[in-house]
Amino acid sequence: MTYKSFILILLTTTLISGFLLLPGLSKLKHNPEIDSLASNPDLAFQVFSQCKTDVADEKRCYDAYSAAVNLANSTDCSSEGIRQQFKFKMLVENNVVRTVNDEIKKVCPNARIKISEG
């Protein structure tokens, strides 16, 4: 078997595997519970805050954590979006206010909102 034939077979196998496996992998990113919590930030904050002290339902806590991380990593640079990023970054990362402000400034450099450092 020549080198060229080997590469062609390997490339074909990779492409076929990709077409068969990738549709299944896309389902991993969309969990209805996480999506629901992410669309209701107050509930996500409440559930994850409670989970930080008492884990009664591991799956729900994991879903709340995932939603909180998604909300903390938002790129919404509106006033409300920045407040939400700040709130969830403080919840998830347990960071200092100045560090969180600096992280948000990297994502939203032109934002006209100041989160208090107190």
Contact map, one row per residue, 1 for C-alpha under 8 A:
1110110000000000000000000000000000000000000000000000000000000000000000000000000000000000000000000000000000000000000000
1111110000000000000000000000000000000000000000000000000000000000000000000000000000000000000000000000000000000000000000
1111111000000000000000000000000000000000000000000000000000000000000000000000000000000000000000000000000000000000000000
0111111100000000000000000000000000000000000000000000000000000000000000000000000000000000000000000000000000000000000000
1111111110000000000000000000000000000000000000000000000000000000000000000000000000000000000000000000000000000000000000
1111111111000000000000000000000000000000000000000000000000000000000000000000000000000000000000000000000000000000000000
0011111111100000000000000000000000000000000000000000000000000000000000000000000000000000000000000000000000000000000000
0001111111110000000000000000000000000000000000000000000000000000000000000000000000000000000000000000000000000000000000
0000111111111000000000000000000000000000000000000000000000000000000000000000000000000000000000000000000000000000000000
0000011111111100000000000000000000000000000000000000000000000000000000000000000000000000000000000000000000000000000000
0000001111111110000000000000000000000000000000000000000000000000000000000000000000000000000000000000000000000000000000
0000000111111111000000000000000000000000000000000000000000000000000000000000000000000000000000000000000000000000000000
0000000011111111100000000000000000000000000000000000000000000000000000000000000000000000000000000000000000000000000000
0000000001111111110000000000000000000000000000000000000000000000000000000000000000000000000000000000000000000000000000
0000000000111111111000000000000000000000000000000000000000000000000000000000000000000000000000000000000000000000000000
0000000000011111111100000000000000000000000000000000000000000000000000000000000000000000000000000000000000000000000000
0000000000001111111110000000000000000000000000000000000000000000000000000000000000000000000000000000000000000000000000
0000000000000111111111000000000000000000000000000000000000000000000000000000000000000000000000000000000000000000000000
0000000000000011111111100000000000000000000000000000000000000000000000000000000000000000000000000000000000000000000000
0000000000000001111111110000000000000000000000000000000000000000000000000000000000000000000000000000000000000000000000
0000000000000000111111111000000000000000000000000000000000000000000000000000000000000000000000000000000000000000000000
0000000000000000011111111100000000000000000000000000000000000000000000000000000000000000000000000000000000000000000000
0000000000000000001111111110000000000000000000000000000000000000000000000000000000000000000000000000000000000000000000
0000000000000000000111111111000000000000000000000000000000000000000000000000000000000000000000000000000000000000000000
0000000000000000000011111111100000000000000000000000000000000000000000000000000000000000000000000000000000000000000000
0000000000000000000001111111110000000000000000000000000000000000000000000000000000000000000000000000000000000000000000
0000000000000000000000111111111000000000000000000000000000000000000000000000000000000000000000000000000000000000000000
0000000000000000000000011111111000000000000000000000000000000000000000000000000000000000000000000000000000000000000000
0000000000000000000000001111111000000000000000000000000000000000000000000000000000000000000000000000000000000000000000
0000000000000000000000000111111101100000000000000000000000000000000000000000000000000000000000000000000000000000000000
0000000000000000000000000011111111100000000000000000000000000000000000000000000000000000000000000000000000000000000000
0000000000000000000000000000011111110000000000000000000000000000000000000000000000000000000000000000000000000000000000
0000000000000000000000000000001111111000000000000000000000000010000000000000000000000000000000000000000000000000000000
0000000000000000000000000000011111111100000000000000000000000011011000000000000000000000000000000000000000000000000000
0000000000000000000000000000011111111110000000000000000000000000001000000000000000000000000000000000000000000000000000
0000000000000000000000000000000111111111000000000000000000000000000000000000000000000000000000000000000000000000000000
0000000000000000000000000000000011111111101100000000000000000011001000000000000000000000000000000000000000000000000000
0000000000000000000000000000000001111111100100000000000000000000001101100000000000000000000000000000000000000000000000
0000000000000000000000000000000000111111100000000000000000000000000000000000000000000000000000000000000000000000000000
0000000000000000000000000000000000011111111100000000000000000000000000000000000000000000000000000000000000000000000000
0000000000000000000000000000000000001111111110000000000000000000000100100000000000000000000000000000000000000000000000
0000000000000000000000000000000000000001111111000000000000000000000000000000000000000000000000000000000000000000000000
0000000000000000000000000000000000001001111111100000000000000000000000000000000000000000000000000000000000000000000000
0000000000000000000000000000000000001101111111110000000000000001101100000000000000000000000000000000000000000000000000
0000000000000000000000000000000000000000111111111000000000000001000100000000000000000001000000000000000000000000000000
0000000000000000000000000000000000000000011111111100000000000000000000000000000000000000000000000000000000000000000000
0000000000000000000000000000000000000000001111111110000000001001000000000000000000000000000000000000000000000000000000
0000000000000000000000000000000000000000000111111111000000001001100100000000000000000000000000000000000000000000000000
0000000000000000000000000000000000000000000011111111100000000000000000000000000000000000001000000000000000000000000000
0000000000000000000000000000000000000000000001111111111000000000000000000000000000000000000000000000000000000000000000
0000000000000000000000000000000000000000000000111111111100001000000000000000000000000000000000000000000000000000000000
0000000000000000000000000000000000000000000000011111111000000000000000000000000000000000000000000000000000000000000000
0000000000000000000000000000000000000000000000001111111000000000000000000000000000000000000000000000000000000000000000
0000000000000000000000000000000000000000000000000111111100000000000000000000000000000000000000000000000000000000000000
0000000000000000000000000000000000000000000000000111111111001000000000000000000000000000000000000000000000000000000000
0000000000000000000000000000000000000000000000000010011111000000000000000000000000000000000000000000000000000000000000
0000000000000000000000000000000000000000000000000000001111111000000000000000000000000000000000000000000000000000000000
0000000000000000000000000000000000000000000000000000001111111100000000000000000000000000000000000000000000000000000000
0000000000000000000000000000000000000000000000000000000011111110000000000000000000000000000000000000000000000000000000
0000000000000000000000000000000000000000000000000000000011111111000000000000000000000000000000000000000000000000000000
0000000000000000000000000000000000000000000000110010001011111111100000000000000000000000000000000000000000000000000000
0000000000000000000000000000000000000000000000000000000001111111110000000000000000000000000000000000000000000000000000
0000000000000000000000000000000011001000000000000000000000111111111000000000000000000000000000000000000000000000000000
0000000000000000000000000000000001001000000110110000000000011111111100000000000000000000000000000000000000000000000000
0000000000000000000000000000000000000000000100010000000000001111111110000000000000000000000100000000000000000000000000
0000000000000000000000000000000001000000000000000000000000000111111111000000000000000000000000000000000000000000000000
0000000000000000000000000000000001101100000100000000000000000011111111100000000000000000000000000000000000000000000000
0000000000000000000000000000000000000100100110010000000000000001111111110000000000000001000100000000000000000000000000
0000000000000000000000000000000000000000000000000000000000000000111111111000000000000001100100000000000000000000000000
0000000000000000000000000000000000000100000000000000000000000000011111111100000000000000000000000000000000000000000000
0000000000000000000000000000000000000100100000000000000000000000001111111100000000011001000000000000000000000000000000
0000000000000000000000000000000000000000000000000000000000000000000111111100000000011111100100000000000000000000000000
0000000000000000000000000000000000000000000000000000000000000000000011111110000000001000100000000000000000000000000000
0000000000000000000000000000000000000000000000000000000000000000000001111111000010001000000000000000000000000000000000
0000000000000000000000000000000000000000000000000000000000000000000000001111100010000000000000000000000000110000000000
0000000000000000000000000000000000000000000000000000000000000000000000000111110011000000000000000000000000000000000000
0000000000000000000000000000000000000000000000000000000000000000000000000011111111000000000000000000000000110010000000
0000000000000000000000000000000000000000000000000000000000000000000000000001111111000000000000000000000000000010000000
0000000000000000000000000000000000000000000000000000000000000000000000000000111111100000000000000000000000000011100000
0000000000000000000000000000000000000000000000000000000000000000000000000000111111110000000000000000000000000000000000
0000000000000000000000000000000000000000000000000000000000000000000000000111111111111000000000000000000000000000000000
0000000000000000000000000000000000000000000000000000000000000000000000000001111111111100000000000000000100000000100000
0000000000000000000000000000000000000000000000000000000000000000000000000000001111111110000000000000000000000000001000
0000000000000000000000000000000000000000000000000000000000000000000000110000000111111111000000000000000000000000000000
0000000000000000000000000000000000000000000000000000000000000000000000111100000011111111100000000000000100000000000000
0000000000000000000000000000000000000000000000000000000000000000000000010000000001111111110000000001100100000000001000
0000000000000000000000000000000000000000000000000000000000000000000000010000000000111111111000000000000000000000000000
0000000000000000000000000000000000000000000010000000000000000000000110110000000000011111111100000000000000000000000000
0000000000000000000000000000000000000000000000000000000000000000000010011000000000001111111111100001000000000000000000
0000000000000000000000000000000000000000000000000000000000000000000000000000000000000111111111111001000000000000000000
0000000000000000000000000000000000000000000000001000000000000000000000000000000000000011111111000000000000000000000000
0000000000000000000000000000000000000000000000000000000000000000100110010000000000000001111111000000000000000000000000
0000000000000000000000000000000000000000000000000000000000000000000000000000000000000000111111100000000000000000000000
0000000000000000000000000000000000000000000000000000000000000000000000000000000000000000111111110000000000000000000000
0000000000000000000000000000000000000000000000000000000000000000000000000000000000000000110011111011000000000000000000
0000000000000000000000000000000000000000000000000000000000000000000000000000000000000000010001111111000000000000000000
0000000000000000000000000000000000000000000000000000000000000000000000000000000000000000010000111111100000000000000011
0000000000000000000000000000000000000000000000000000000000000000000000000000000000000000000000011111110000000000000010
0000000000000000000000000000000000000000000000000000000000000000000000000000000000000000000000111111111000000000000000
0000000000000000000000000000000000000000000000000000000000000000000000000000000000000100110000111111111100000000000000
0000000000000000000000000000000000000000000000000000000000000000000000000000000000000100000000001111111110000000001000
0000000000000000000000000000000000000000000000000000000000000000000000000000000000000000000000000111111111000000000000
0000000000000000000000000000000000000000000000000000000000000000000000000000000000000000000000000011111111100000000000
0000000000000000000000000000000000000000000000000000000000000000000000000000000001001100000000000001111111111000000000
0000000000000000000000000000000000000000000000000000000000000000000000000000000000000000000000000000111111111110000000
0000000000000000000000000000000000000000000000000000000000000000000000000000000000000000000000000000011111111000000000
0000000000000000000000000000000000000000000000000000000000000000000000000010100000000000000000000000001111111000000000
0000000000000000000000000000000000000000000000000000000000000000000000000010100000000000000000000000000111111110000000
0000000000000000000000000000000000000000000000000000000000000000000000000000000000000000000000000000000111111110000000
0000000000000000000000000000000000000000000000000000000000000000000000000000000000000000000000000000000010011111000000
0000000000000000000000000000000000000000000000000000000000000000000000000000111000000000000000000000000010011111100000
0000000000000000000000000000000000000000000000000000000000000000000000000000001000000000000000000000000000000111110000
0000000000000000000000000000000000000000000000000000000000000000000000000000001001000000000000000000000000000011111000
0000000000000000000000000000000000000000000000000000000000000000000000000000000000000000000000000000000000000001111100
0000000000000000000000000000000000000000000000000000000000000000000000000000000000100100000000000000100000000000111110
0000000000000000000000000000000000000000000000000000000000000000000000000000000000000000000000000000000000000000011111
0000000000000000000000000000000000000000000000000000000000000000000000000000000000000000000000001100000000000000001111
0000000000000000000000000000000000000000000000000000000000000000000000000000000000000000000000001000000000000000000111
